[in-house]
């Protein structure tokens, strides 16, 4: 059964990321959102796709080198296999594609 706290955090995180991407309005990528997912397309490199996984209480991310599943630990979204935080992971994956550091916090 889905955890209501995790579901609230999924929605809050996705909304916060959308607001931050909108604030940045960077020329190196385009962001599209809908149906519980965020797609980030780049001029170079493949897309990143974040999706809401309500049944699993997770945020999933797909990118050309594989998939990531993030669990809410009460404070951050942490990758279930790599033990890396979601926002840091996004910053680390986006920066080389746009040729400069990015701050998503």
Secondary structure, 3 states (H helix, E strand, C coil): CCCHHHHHHHHHHHHHHHHHHHHHCCCCEEEEEECCEEEEEECCCCCEEEEEEHHHCEEEEEECCEEEEEEECCCCEEECCCCCEHHHHHHHHHHHHHCCCCCCC
